[in-house]
Amino acid sequence: MATRLLYLTRHAEQDLAALRESDAGEPDTGLTERGRRQATLLGERLRGRRFAAVQHGPLRRAAQTAELIAASLPEVPVYETELAGDHLPHDTDPVGLPPAYATFLGQFSAAERVDGPQVTAAAVRRFAGPVSDGPTGDEPVRELVVTHSFLIAWLVRHALDAPEWRWMGLNLHNAGLTVIRYSPTGPPNLIAVNDVAHLPPELRGTGLPPDYLV
């Protein structure tokens, strides 16, 4: 078995203006110009790392983010996978939680509360843990997953073995970097969470409340 370094990033800033202007109410819009810059800068930060693959969810904002990052990672294969999609990770019981959480959970349909956790469980099986058929030696296997806030929050919660409801409240920056190390010889290690050192101040905190800009 080999150590896995799982690099996770939320897609860059989505073009919400196009979303509002869409006559069909199409939610699958791409990136803003600012988002394209965020993704490009993340790619430049990762340049020179040896990645086994870049994987991304099927929505346009994730696919475009992955494409721009991969421009700095020549010869690294890029794959689309539903496992990195935007899914409700857990059918969390709102009883006993703050009212805001109950309101948030109430927006999901019965189907989403069943299907989302199933896909997320499959994503955990795929991405969380050491690489069973990886190369021997000291070099870890690096994978980059371009996804959405929910999956990253769930994988951080999973790595910490925190209560299942605690995926809520873990909010991720657009093009921020989270890295989890899965070793064959110990528990998961959080290497980085919400790291935006590659972004200048004007590109940080997008898609989040103003007080997330620190």
trRosetta pair geometry for C-beta under 8 A, 3 or more apart (Angstrom, degrees):
i j d omega theta_ij theta_ji phi_ij phi_ji
1 130 4.6 62 167 126 117 132
1 131 6.5 155 -163 76 69 51
1 132 5.7 -35 -108 -120 92 39
1 134 6.4 52 -167 40 40 102
1 184 4.1 128 95 -91 126 134
2 130 6.2 170 77 -177 37 97
2 131 4.5 -17 61 59 94 108
2 134 2.8 -96 26 103 124 135
2 135 5.7 49 -73 57 148 51
2 136 7.0 -137 -78 -90 97 29
2 137 7.7 5 -116 53 110 66
2 139 7.8 -14 -158 88 125 63
2 140 6.6 148 160 -138 97 46
2 141 5.2 88 110 -16 127 108
2 184 7.4 51 -7 -32 3 118
3 130 5.9 -59 -106 -122 31 98
3 131 7.6 2 77 15 14 92
3 134 7.9 -121 38 97 33 161
3 140 4.1 -61 92 -113 101 98
3 141 7.0 171 89 21 50 73
3 181 6.5 -5 -178 -171 112 90
3 182 6.6 163 -159 84 61 55
3 183 4.9 -12 -111 -107 102 64
3 184 6.8 -103 -72 -7 64 80
4 127 7.9 177 153 -177 149 54
4 129 6.8 60 24 97 139 36
4 130 5.4 176 -4 -129 95 36
4 131 5.0 125 -67 -35 101 88
4 134 7.4 -159 -69 -58 81 153
4 140 6.5 143 -116 -176 11 101
4 141 5.2 -32 -108 70 65 98
4 142 7.9 141 -165 -92 56 26
4 143 6.8 -16 -164 12 102 108
4 181 7.4 162 86 -155 54 43
4 182 4.3 2 55 54 99 108
5 140 4.6 79 -17 127 103 140
5 141 7.0 178 25 82 72 43
5 142 4.7 -21 71 -103 108 74
5 143 7.5 161 83 24 58 61
5 179 6.2 -6 -176 -169 91 106
5 180 7.7 162 -156 80 45 42
5 181 5.6 -15 -105 -104 71 73
5 182 7.9 -162 -72 24 28 71
5 191 7.4 2 -144 -1 98 154
6 127 5.7 94 -128 173 139 99
6 128 7.3 -39 -31 -94 165 50
6 143 5.8 -15 -117 65 63 95
6 145 6.8 -3 -173 4 93 114
6 155 7.4 -111 118 171 144 145
6 179 6.9 156 80 -154 52 53
6 180 4.8 -12 59 60 106 91
6 181 7.8 -168 21 -79 75 26
6 182 6.6 44 -12 -6 110 109
7 46 7.3 87 -174 -114 165 132
7 51 7.7 -65 26 -111 134 116
7 142 6.4 29 -12 -172 113 93
7 143 6.7 -166 30 92 80 43
7 144 4.3 -27 79 -104 115 71
7 145 7.0 161 86 20 59 65
7 177 6.6 -32 -161 -157 93 96
7 178 7.6 139 -162 79 45 49
7 179 5.4 -16 -102 -102 63 86
8 144 7.8 174 -78 -156 25 54
8 145 5.3 -15 -110 65 69 98
8 147 6.5 -39 -157 32 92 113
8 151 7.6 -150 -151 110 128 96
8 152 4.8 149 148 -113 136 99
8 155 6.5 167 -69 68 160 147
8 177 7.5 131 73 -161 52 47
8 178 4.4 -26 67 70 104 99
8 179 7.2 -177 20 -80 75 35
8 180 7.2 28 -6 1 117 99
9 42 6.3 84 -131 -169 162 156
9 65 7.3 -150 109 154 118 134
9 69 7.7 145 54 -78 153 155
9 144 7.1 -2 8 -169 106 96
9 145 7.5 167 28 85 63 53
9 146 5.6 -21 71 -112 94 66
9 147 7.5 133 74 30 44 66
9 152 7.9 33 -124 -85 4 139
9 175 6.0 11 -177 -140 122 36
9 176 6.5 173 -138 76 78 42
9 177 5.6 -27 -88 -99 99 56
9 178 7.1 168 -79 23 46 75
10 147 6.9 -57 -107 82 46 59
10 148 6.2 51 -135 -142 83 28
10 149 5.5 21 -108 -68 129 64
10 152 6.2 -80 -61 -4 86 148
10 172 4.3 147 -33 116 135 124
10 173 6.6 170 45 87 128 36
10 174 5.7 -97 102 -111 109 37
10 175 6.9 -78 75 -27 74 26
10 176 6.2 25 28 41 102 86
10 207 7.9 -148 132 86 139 154
11 14 6.9 53 111 -60 122 89
11 31 7.6 -140 165 -85 102 102
11 35 7.7 14 149 -165 82 124
11 39 8.0 -17 -166 -82 58 115
11 57 7.8 -78 -51 44 119 113
11 59 7.5 -76 -51 88 161 111
11 61 4.3 86 156 133 152 97
11 62 4.5 -95 -79 -85 124 59
11 64 7.8 69 -157 61 111 82
11 65 4.4 -162 -141 -16 72 150
11 146 6.1 77 -83 172 69 96
11 147 7.4 -121 -33 95 82 14
11 148 6.6 -11 3 -87 103 64
11 174 6.7 -36 101 -140 51 83
11 175 7.6 -24 149 -58 23 65
12 31 5.2 28 88 -127 109 128
12 34 8.0 -169 166 113 109 64
12 35 3.6 130 131 -170 105 84
12 36 6.8 146 110 -60 155 22
12 38 4.1 156 -134 78 114 119
12 39 4.3 -89 -33 -46 142 94
12 42 7.8 -151 -73 4 107 131
12 61 7.1 -145 60 -177 63 90
12 64 7.6 -88 45 100 110 97
12 65 4.7 164 4 -103 91 108
12 68 7.6 -17 -3 54 145 142
12 174 5.0 74 -150 172 37 107
12 175 4.6 28 -96 -50 79 110
13 31 6.3 90 76 -154 61 82
13 32 4.9 -37 106 33 110 112
13 34 5.3 -3 50 94 147 99
13 35 3.4 -136 56 -76 75 98
13 38 6.2 111 -3 8 91 145
13 174 4.7 53 -61 178 63 171
13 175 7.8 -48 -22 -8 70 108
13 206 4.4 -37 -91 132 119 147
13 207 6.1 -162 -117 -37 75 108
14 19 7.2 37 141 -34 113 131
14 29 6.0 102 -178 82 96 97
14 30 7.5 -180 -143 126 65 19
14 31 6.6 -81 -111 -106 34 47
14 32 7.2 63 117 -16 17 88
14 35 6.7 95 -48 -82 21 159
14 61 4.6 -36 -98 -104 93 148
14 174 7.9 -145 -11 -110 67 131
14 207 7.2 81 21 -92 89 122
15 18 4.2 30 127 16 116 115
15 19 6.7 153 106 -19 66 85
15 29 4.6 -110 68 143 94 125
15 30 5.7 26 9 76 121 59
15 31 6.1 90 -32 141 93 11
15 32 4.8 144 -88 -65 74 68
15 35 7.3 -109 -50 16 71 140
15 61 7.9 -164 12 -92 74 104
16 19 4.8 -47 -150 33 45 122
16 20 6.4 46 152 -20 71 99
16 29 7.4 161 -84 65 27 144
17 20 5.9 -53 -150 35 33 108
17 21 6.3 22 154 -12 65 112
17 32 7.7 82 18 -96 105 107
18 21 5.7 -62 -141 45 32 107
18 22 6.4 51 155 -46 65 96
18 29 4.4 149 90 -141 117 142
18 30 7.6 13 56 41 157 70
19 22 6.0 -41 -154 5 28 117
19 26 7.2 -126 -128 84 61 64
19 27 6.4 35 -137 -128 112 45
19 29 4.9 -115 -63 -4 82 140
22 25 5.9 168 100 -67 106 11
22 26 4.3 -115 179 32 155 87
22 29 7.2 -142 -43 -67 134 115
26 29 6.8 113 109 -56 96 81
28 59 5.4 -140 -132 -146 92 84
28 60 5.1 106 166 2 87 106
28 61 7.8 -144 -161 -9 57 86
29 60 6.4 -101 139 69 14 132
29 61 6.9 40 90 -55 56 102
30 60 4.5 -80 -81 139 71 120
30 61 5.9 159 -146 -82 34 59
30 64 4.9 75 -153 -23 102 156
31 35 3.4 -139 -166 97 102 128
31 36 5.1 134 113 -54 133 72
31 39 6.9 -62 -118 -10 166 132
31 61 5.8 120 -65 -133 73 74
31 64 5.0 -143 -8 105 113 140
31 65 6.7 129 -68 -63 134 76
32 35 4.5 105 48 2 72 101
32 36 7.2 -128 97 -5 44 82
33 36 5.6 -46 -151 31 36 114
33 37 6.7 37 150 -18 63 101
34 37 5.7 -53 -154 35 35 112
34 38 6.6 41 147 -23 65 102
34 203 6.3 -175 -174 -119 96 86
34 206 6.8 156 124 -87 129 159
35 38 5.4 -47 -149 31 37 116
35 39 6.5 34 155 -16 67 103
35 61 7.4 -60 172 -149 154 96
35 64 7.9 60 124 106 118 123
35 65 7.4 -75 165 -85 103 93
35 174 6.5 -80 -119 170 89 140
35 175 7.5 167 -152 -32 65 121
35 206 7.5 -140 -81 108 80 157
36 39 5.9 -54 -149 37 32 109
36 40 6.3 33 153 -20 65 108
36 64 7.4 -64 -96 153 82 116
36 68 6.1 -178 -153 -95 68 157
37 40 5.7 -54 -145 37 32 113
37 41 6.3 31 158 -18 66 106
37 203 6.3 -117 103 -109 112 139
38 41 6.0 -62 -152 37 27 107
38 42 6.5 25 153 -18 64 106
38 174 5.8 20 153 126 168 103
38 175 3.7 -174 157 1 111 159
38 199 6.1 6 -127 -107 83 119
38 203 5.3 174 -85 179 89 122
38 206 7.4 -108 -64 32 151 138
39 42 5.7 -54 -150 35 33 111
39 43 6.5 36 152 -20 64 104
39 64 7.2 -149 -25 126 173 76
39 65 4.5 -151 -107 -140 130 66
39 68 3.8 79 120 82 122 134
39 69 5.6 -95 -178 -47 87 79
39 175 5.8 -132 -75 -100 50 124
40 43 5.6 -54 -154 35 33 114
40 44 6.5 32 150 -19 65 104
40 68 5.2 -78 -68 172 65 116
40 69 7.8 -146 -95 -78 25 45
40 71 7.4 -23 -121 59 78 128
40 72 7.7 121 -160 -34 56 120
41 44 5.5 -50 -148 35 36 112
41 45 6.5 41 151 -23 64 101
41 175 7.3 75 66 160 96 144
41 198 4.9 157 145 147 100 103
41 199 5.9 121 100 -90 148 61
41 203 7.2 100 25 106 152 164
42 45 5.5 -51 -152 32 35 114
42 46 6.5 21 155 -9 67 108
42 69 5.6 -38 96 -105 102 105
42 175 4.8 -142 -41 -168 134 102
42 177 6.7 161 -139 -63 109 106
42 198 5.7 126 -94 92 50 149
42 199 7.9 -5 -61 -58 81 93
43 46 6.0 -65 -148 43 31 102
43 47 6.7 57 150 -51 64 88
43 68 6.0 -136 -25 133 139 68
43 69 3.9 -176 -79 -140 95 46
43 70 7.0 -78 -120 3 124 19
43 71 5.9 38 171 58 162 80
43 72 3.4 143 156 16 99 126
43 73 6.7 -117 -153 -17 92 89
44 47 5.5 -24 -153 -10 37 120
44 72 5.4 -146 -75 -107 41 154
44 198 7.1 158 73 -161 90 124
45 177 7.5 -112 104 -47 146 150
45 197 7.7 124 -126 84 142 87
45 198 3.9 -70 -58 -96 139 143
46 49 5.2 -65 -175 26 74 124
46 51 7.5 25 165 -43 122 129
46 69 6.7 29 40 -169 137 101
46 72 6.4 117 70 101 84 125
46 73 6.5 -24 111 -67 112 113
46 144 7.1 33 -152 -84 162 144
47 72 4.3 -88 -76 171 98 111
47 73 6.9 -142 -105 -72 56 62
49 73 7.7 -36 67 -111 82 109
49 142 5.9 -97 159 121 113 172
50 139 7.4 -18 74 -172 139 124
50 142 6.3 128 89 32 59 125
51 54 6.4 43 138 -53 147 77
51 73 5.8 -7 32 -161 130 140
51 76 4.7 31 77 -132 108 139
51 142 4.7 -85 -108 101 61 105
51 143 6.6 108 -162 -107 90 28
51 144 5.7 -23 -139 -8 143 103
52 76 7.7 86 103 -147 12 94
52 141 5.3 6 -28 -168 138 92
52 142 6.3 159 0 68 81 54
52 143 5.5 -38 55 -80 103 79
53 76 6.6 160 -119 176 26 89
53 77 5.2 -32 -118 75 84 91
53 78 7.3 151 -169 -95 74 28
53 79 6.1 -4 -177 8 125 111
53 143 5.6 2 60 -130 83 89
53 144 7.4 -146 103 40 51 71
54 66 5.5 148 148 -159 120 102
54 69 6.6 169 -138 96 147 116
54 70 5.2 -135 37 -83 162 105
54 73 6.6 128 -41 75 128 149
54 76 5.7 77 -14 129 99 118
54 77 7.3 -168 31 97 72 45
54 78 4.6 -19 72 -109 105 77
54 79 7.3 162 87 23 53 65
54 143 7.9 165 -91 -168 30 62
54 144 4.7 -16 -115 72 74 109
54 145 8.0 171 -162 -82 51 28
54 146 6.9 26 179 -12 95 107
55 66 7.8 -86 120 -122 13 142
55 78 7.6 167 -84 -160 33 51
55 79 4.9 -19 -110 70 79 94
55 80 7.5 141 -160 -108 67 13
55 81 5.2 -7 -172 15 114 121
55 83 7.6 -7 153 70 136 106
55 84 5.6 162 130 -31 97 146
55 143 6.8 4 7 178 109 107
55 144 7.1 166 26 90 63 56
55 145 5.1 -17 71 -111 96 71
55 146 7.2 -170 94 25 44 72
56 62 4.6 165 179 150 103 100
56 63 5.6 146 116 -91 138 46
56 65 7.0 165 -129 72 136 92
56 66 3.7 -96 -48 -46 147 146
56 78 7.2 0 5 -173 109 95
56 79 7.5 163 24 86 66 48
56 80 5.9 -40 73 -109 79 61
56 81 7.4 132 66 30 31 73
56 84 5.7 -134 -172 101 20 147
56 145 7.3 157 -85 -165 43 50
56 146 3.9 -10 -107 64 96 107
56 147 7.1 -163 -143 -66 53 54
57 62 4.1 40 56 83 89 171
57 63 7.6 -101 83 -46 56 71
57 80 7.4 23 154 -156 13 77
57 81 7.2 -61 -99 75 41 58
57 82 7.3 54 -141 -134 72 27
57 84 4.0 -131 -60 109 74 83
57 85 4.1 134 -145 -92 113 43
57 86 6.3 91 174 -28 162 70
57 146 7.0 -119 12 102 76 73
57 147 5.4 96 -28 -123 114 62
57 148 6.5 -6 -2 -20 160 97
58 62 7.2 44 47 64 18 126
58 63 7.0 9 -164 -51 27 113
58 80 5.6 77 -92 -178 68 117
58 81 7.9 -129 -47 79 83 18
58 82 6.2 -2 -20 -91 120 63
58 85 5.8 -7 21 -95 91 105
59 62 5.0 82 66 13 82 104
59 63 6.9 -160 92 -7 37 92
59 85 6.9 112 -15 -139 96 78
59 86 6.2 16 -16 -8 142 118
59 148 7.8 49 34 -59 138 120
60 63 5.6 -59 -141 41 33 110
60 64 5.9 29 163 -17 70 108
61 64 6.1 -51 -139 38 25 107
61 65 6.4 30 156 -20 59 108
62 65 5.7 -55 -148 36 31 113
62 66 6.3 30 155 -18 65 106
62 84 6.8 162 -180 126 150 110
62 85 7.9 -140 15 -113 164 46
62 146 5.1 148 -165 125 84 100
62 147 6.4 25 -127 -109 132 24
62 148 7.1 -69 -73 -51 123 82
63 66 5.8 -55 -149 36 30 111
63 67 6.4 32 153 -22 64 106
63 80 6.6 -3 -100 -100 103 113
64 67 5.6 -50 -146 33 34 114
64 68 6.5 29 157 -15 65 105
65 68 6.1 -61 -152 38 29 106
65 69 6.4 25 154 -15 66 109
65 146 5.0 176 98 -166 114 138
65 175 7.0 -155 -145 -86 121 87
66 69 5.8 -58 -146 40 31 109
66 70 5.9 30 158 -21 67 111
66 78 5.8 133 152 -154 117 120
66 146 4.3 -148 -70 26 92 153
67 70 5.9 -57 -143 37 26 110
67 71 7.0 42 152 -36 59 94
67 78 7.3 83 -91 -174 55 166
68 71 5.8 -36 -160 8 35 117
69 72 6.5 -66 -177 35 44 102
69 73 6.8 12 140 2 75 117
69 144 7.0 -142 134 143 145 153
69 146 6.9 179 19 -73 145 132
70 73 5.2 -73 -143 53 49 101
70 76 6.2 -139 -140 74 90 105
70 78 5.0 -28 -94 -71 159 132
73 76 4.1 -24 140 18 111 136
73 144 7.9 -158 -42 15 170 147
81 84 5.2 81 77 9 92 97
81 85 7.8 -124 112 -30 57 82
82 85 4.9 -19 -164 -19 55 127
82 119 6.4 -93 136 -144 99 126
83 119 6.4 -168 -116 179 50 88
83 122 5.8 -114 -111 107 104 100
83 123 4.2 150 -175 -92 95 86
83 126 5.6 -7 -167 38 163 153
83 127 7.4 159 144 -24 130 113
84 123 7.0 132 -71 -123 47 125
84 145 5.2 -158 -111 -170 125 101
84 146 6.7 67 165 73 142 50
84 147 4.2 -120 -170 -93 88 100
84 148 7.9 133 164 3 67 77
84 151 6.6 -137 -144 56 51 174
85 119 6.7 -36 53 157 110 150
85 147 7.5 -47 -1 -143 7 89
85 148 7.3 -2 155 5 33 122
85 151 8.0 120 69 -44 36 135
86 147 7.8 158 -74 180 61 74
86 148 4.2 56 -102 -6 85 165
86 150 6.6 102 -156 26 61 122
86 151 7.9 -110 -109 -18 39 104
87 112 7.6 -174 -156 -161 69 83
87 115 7.2 -116 -145 116 117 83
87 116 3.8 167 174 -138 93 83
87 117 7.8 -163 146 -38 116 27
87 119 4.8 -168 -81 72 175 129
87 120 5.7 -154 96 -50 125 93
87 150 6.4 -146 72 98 48 142
87 151 7.1 62 46 -64 87 96
88 91 7.3 68 131 -77 123 56
88 108 5.2 53 -71 -129 154 152
88 112 5.1 85 8 155 130 98
88 113 6.3 -44 96 -96 150 46
88 116 3.4 86 58 105 73 171
88 117 6.9 -37 106 -42 83 71
88 120 7.9 -91 102 -28 40 133
88 150 6.6 -102 -114 -158 27 154
89 116 6.3 -87 -59 150 19 105
89 117 6.3 72 165 -100 34 62
89 120 4.1 122 -136 -114 73 164
89 150 5.1 180 -25 164 104 102
89 151 6.5 152 -79 -93 120 47
89 153 7.4 -158 9 79 151 93
89 154 3.9 -150 -161 -74 165 144
89 167 5.7 -101 68 157 137 172
90 116 7.9 -87 -15 112 21 107
90 117 5.4 80 -105 -100 36 108
90 120 7.1 -86 -50 77 64 157
90 154 6.9 156 -23 -114 105 117
90 164 5.4 -173 -168 171 159 107
90 165 7.6 -139 102 -91 139 42
90 167 6.3 135 18 23 125 140
91 113 4.2 77 -109 -174 106 95
91 114 7.3 25 -64 -71 135 40
91 116 7.8 136 -58 67 76 105
91 117 5.7 -66 -17 -30 85 140
92 97 7.6 47 146 -39 117 156
92 101 7.8 -70 114 167 136 114
92 105 5.9 -113 72 -109 98 139
92 164 6.6 -174 -104 122 91 98
92 165 4.9 108 -147 -111 125 80
92 167 7.8 -147 -60 46 137 104
92 168 7.0 -94 29 -24 175 123
93 96 7.8 38 114 31 98 98
93 97 8.0 155 106 -12 58 116
93 165 7.7 -74 52 -80 65 119
94 97 5.1 -95 -160 42 58 119
94 101 6.0 174 -134 113 92 91
94 102 3.7 104 179 -108 140 79
94 105 5.0 -164 -66 51 115 144
94 106 7.4 -10 -38 -49 158 84
97 101 4.1 -75 142 78 126 139
97 102 6.0 156 79 -50 102 81
97 165 6.3 -146 -88 -174 128 146
97 168 7.8 47 -160 66 141 151
98 101 5.1 96 64 3 77 102
98 102 7.5 -145 100 -5 42 87
99 102 5.4 -55 -150 35 41 113
99 103 6.4 41 154 -19 71 102
100 103 5.7 -52 -150 35 34 112
100 104 6.4 36 151 -20 65 106
101 104 5.5 -53 -148 37 34 114
101 105 6.2 29 156 -16 67 107
101 165 7.7 49 -179 -176 150 114
101 168 5.6 86 -127 142 112 161
102 105 5.9 -56 -145 39 29 107
102 106 6.3 38 154 -31 62 107
103 106 5.7 -54 -151 26 29 118
103 107 7.7 37 154 -31 58 95
104 107 6.5 -53 -172 10 35 110
104 168 7.1 133 91 -137 148 130
105 108 6.4 -52 -172 19 51 110
108 112 4.4 -121 -171 90 96 130
108 113 5.5 117 124 -58 120 86
108 116 7.6 -55 -160 0 138 148
109 112 4.7 98 53 6 77 101
109 113 7.0 -141 96 -5 42 87
110 113 5.7 -57 -151 36 32 111
110 114 6.7 23 153 -12 65 107
111 114 5.9 -63 -153 40 33 105
111 115 5.7 13 162 -6 73 116
112 115 6.1 -58 -123 48 28 99
112 116 5.2 30 178 -23 66 118
113 116 6.7 -30 -110 33 17 110
113 117 7.3 13 175 -7 46 110
114 117 7.1 -78 -167 38 21 100
114 118 6.8 14 152 -16 61 115
115 118 5.7 -65 -155 36 34 113
115 119 6.4 27 156 -16 71 106
116 119 6.0 -59 -150 37 31 106
116 120 6.2 27 156 -17 67 111
116 150 8.0 -48 -171 146 125 152
117 120 5.4 -56 -140 41 34 113
117 121 6.2 40 158 -25 67 102
118 121 5.8 -50 -149 31 29 111
118 122 6.8 27 151 -15 61 104
119 122 5.7 -57 -155 37 35 112
119 123 6.4 38 147 -23 67 104
120 123 5.3 -50 -148 33 37 115
120 124 6.6 41 151 -21 66 98
120 150 7.8 -88 -95 135 128 106
120 151 6.6 -161 -121 -110 93 80
120 154 5.8 -41 -165 133 129 170
121 124 5.7 -48 -152 31 34 113
121 125 6.7 34 150 -17 63 102
122 125 5.6 -52 -151 36 36 112
122 126 6.3 31 152 -18 66 108
123 126 5.6 -59 -145 40 32 109
123 127 5.8 -10 171 13 71 115
123 128 7.9 67 127 -11 66 98
123 151 6.1 -67 137 -142 163 119
123 155 7.8 -87 127 -70 112 108
124 127 6.8 -72 -126 52 21 82
124 128 4.7 -23 -161 21 66 129
124 154 7.6 -94 -69 133 107 113
124 155 7.1 -179 -101 -101 79 79
124 158 6.1 -158 -123 -134 121 167
125 128 7.4 -16 -56 45 12 89
127 143 7.0 -137 -135 93 91 142
127 145 6.3 -4 -122 -49 147 151
127 155 7.0 -43 101 -114 124 136
128 155 6.1 -164 -79 -138 115 95
128 158 6.0 -45 -125 117 160 140
128 159 7.3 -142 -140 -71 115 81
128 180 7.5 -22 -121 110 79 146
128 182 6.5 154 -173 -83 49 144
128 188 7.3 -41 -162 -80 93 142
129 132 7.9 12 125 -43 116 88
129 182 5.0 164 -161 -178 11 147
130 134 7.2 -107 165 15 83 135
130 182 4.9 -154 -59 127 52 98
130 183 6.3 15 -76 172 114 13
130 184 4.4 15 -50 -68 173 73
131 134 3.2 78 99 -42 123 122
131 141 4.6 31 -20 30 152 151
134 141 4.8 -111 -129 -35 133 137
135 139 6.8 1 85 70 123 105
135 141 7.4 139 26 -68 86 101
140 181 7.4 -65 -131 -138 157 93
145 151 7.7 -98 135 120 131 136
147 151 4.6 -61 149 59 145 135
147 152 6.2 161 80 -42 115 88
148 151 5.9 89 60 13 71 97
148 152 7.4 -148 96 -1 34 95
149 152 6.0 -70 -152 43 32 107
149 153 5.9 29 159 -20 72 112
149 170 7.7 168 179 104 92 76
149 171 6.3 -12 -151 -142 135 51
149 172 4.6 -175 -117 31 82 106
150 153 5.9 -60 -148 38 26 110
150 154 6.3 24 156 -19 64 108
150 167 7.1 49 -158 158 64 126
151 154 5.6 -55 -147 37 32 111
151 155 6.3 28 156 -17 67 106
152 155 5.9 -57 -146 38 30 107
152 156 6.4 31 154 -18 65 105
152 170 7.5 -142 108 127 84 116
152 172 5.1 48 79 -61 145 154
152 178 5.5 119 -162 37 117 150
153 156 5.8 -55 -148 37 30 110
153 157 6.3 31 153 -17 64 108
153 167 4.3 104 129 -168 105 80
153 168 7.4 76 157 -69 148 21
153 170 3.7 149 -130 80 99 117
153 171 7.6 11 -81 -69 125 28
153 172 6.9 -132 -53 -30 86 108
154 157 5.6 -55 -148 39 32 113
154 158 6.1 35 152 -23 66 107
154 167 4.7 6 -84 -118 62 137
155 158 5.4 -48 -141 37 33 116
155 159 6.3 38 155 -23 63 103
155 178 7.9 133 85 119 115 135
155 180 6.4 -128 147 -12 110 155
156 159 5.8 -52 -148 33 30 111
156 160 6.5 16 157 -6 63 110
156 167 7.8 132 61 -120 87 71
156 170 5.7 -173 68 -169 138 158
156 178 6.6 -73 -71 -171 113 145
156 180 7.3 -154 -95 -72 58 124
156 190 6.8 51 -139 -105 86 124
156 193 6.4 75 -120 -119 136 119
157 160 6.1 -69 -150 46 29 102
157 162 4.7 -93 -153 55 76 111
157 163 7.9 -66 -165 72 114 40
157 164 7.3 93 151 -134 138 32
157 166 5.1 156 -125 88 118 94
157 167 4.6 -83 -15 -76 152 74
157 170 6.8 -145 -48 -8 96 152
158 161 7.3 24 -176 -74 33 42
158 188 7.8 52 113 23 78 159
159 180 5.2 -129 -87 -138 152 131
159 187 7.9 117 -174 160 68 91
159 188 3.8 -101 -146 101 93 143
159 189 7.8 -83 -180 33 123 9
159 190 6.0 124 118 -63 142 88
160 188 7.9 -84 -50 79 39 113
160 190 7.3 1 -64 -36 94 126
161 187 7.8 -63 -19 -155 121 131
162 166 4.2 -74 134 64 124 151
163 166 4.8 105 67 -20 78 108
164 167 7.2 -24 174 -8 49 101
165 168 6.2 -35 169 22 70 109
166 169 7.1 -60 -164 49 56 113
166 170 7.4 62 147 -27 72 112
167 170 6.1 -76 -166 29 43 118
171 208 5.7 121 146 -122 128 117
171 212 6.7 -86 100 -110 129 143
172 176 5.6 -152 -177 56 81 125
172 178 7.1 -69 -124 -28 121 127
172 194 6.1 -148 -131 -95 63 88
173 176 3.4 94 63 -37 101 125
173 194 5.5 100 5 -153 104 87
173 196 5.3 -39 97 -66 161 129
173 199 7.9 -141 147 26 138 156
173 204 6.4 -29 -151 -159 141 70
173 205 6.4 -54 -121 -80 107 29
173 206 7.3 82 -163 44 78 64
173 207 7.4 133 -151 60 43 106
173 208 6.5 -62 -100 -14 62 138
173 212 7.3 176 -83 148 90 125
174 206 4.7 -36 25 75 132 102
174 207 5.0 109 -39 13 109 132
175 196 7.3 86 99 -121 81 91
175 198 7.9 -101 145 80 109 113
175 199 6.5 118 99 -67 118 130
175 203 7.7 -29 63 153 136 111
176 194 4.6 -13 169 -148 146 50
176 195 6.2 137 -172 56 81 39
176 196 4.9 -53 -108 -67 85 90
176 199 7.9 -64 -85 -1 63 136
177 192 5.7 8 112 114 93 135
177 194 7.8 81 58 -180 43 6
177 195 4.3 -42 65 65 93 100
177 196 7.4 160 13 -74 80 42
177 198 7.4 69 -15 11 127 120
178 190 7.8 -46 -168 -151 89 93
178 192 6.0 -159 -134 100 34 76
178 193 5.0 27 -120 -121 95 50
178 194 6.5 24 -72 -35 93 43
178 195 7.2 156 -74 11 41 87
179 190 7.7 117 83 -168 59 51
179 191 4.0 -44 96 66 108 116
179 192 4.5 49 25 36 98 95
179 195 7.7 -10 -1 12 98 133
180 188 5.5 -5 -178 -174 107 118
180 189 7.1 153 -162 77 57 46
180 190 6.0 -32 -106 -104 74 54
180 191 6.8 -168 -92 11 18 88
181 188 6.7 151 76 -161 52 63
181 189 4.3 -12 57 59 107 100
181 190 8.0 -148 19 -64 80 9
181 191 5.4 86 -25 -41 104 113
182 188 5.4 -24 -94 -106 70 87
183 186 5.0 19 75 44 123 84
183 188 7.9 163 17 -104 72 37
183 189 7.2 33 -7 0 109 109
186 189 7.6 34 105 -41 116 103
190 193 5.8 -2 -179 -45 124 108
192 195 4.2 -25 177 -27 124 133
195 198 7.9 63 131 1 89 88
196 199 4.5 -42 177 34 95 117
196 203 8.0 -168 -178 102 118 86
196 204 4.9 111 139 -118 151 105
199 203 4.2 -125 -170 91 106 109
199 204 5.0 139 108 -69 126 81
200 203 5.4 78 58 15 71 103
200 204 7.5 -134 99 -21 34 94
201 204 5.7 -58 -149 20 36 116
201 213 7.7 76 -167 -169 84 113
203 206 7.0 -44 -174 -20 49 120
204 213 5.9 119 107 -128 101 86
205 208 5.4 -103 -167 59 64 110
205 210 7.3 56 161 -140 136 35
205 212 5.0 155 -135 95 96 91
205 213 3.6 -40 -57 -78 164 86
205 214 8.0 139 -76 3 120 56
208 212 3.9 -42 129 47 130 157
208 213 7.8 156 84 -44 110 70
209 212 5.5 110 66 -12 69 102
210 213 6.2 -45 -174 14 52 110
